Amino acid sequence: MKEKTMIYLEAQELKALREDARARRISLAELLRRLVREYLDTRKESRPPDAEVYLKIVALGSSGLTDVSELHDQHLGKALRREHAG
C-alpha cells in the first residue's frame, strides 16, 4: 500500500525533476518512486558483509592448507568470492 509523504525541494531541483518526468512521459510521483527504488536497490548491493564473513576468513588458518602464509591473498580472494557468490 502506498503512503503519502511530503518533501521540500529547491526550485531548480523540482524543475529538473519535472522536466525529466515529462521527457519520460511519467508523472513526477512515478519518477520519484523509481528513484527511491533505485537508491534502495543500490544501497542493498553496497552493504558491507556481515561480521560472520570475516570470522570465516579467520578460519582459513585452520583450513588444512599448507601454503596459506605464502598465498594468503589468493586464498582470501577465493574465500570472499565464495561467500559473496552464494
Protein Blocks (a to p, Z undefined) as FASTA:
>chain_A
ZZdddddddfklmmmmmmmmmmnopafklmmmmmmmmmmmmmmmmpccdfklmmmmmmmm
mnopaklmmmmmmmmmmmmmmmmmZZ
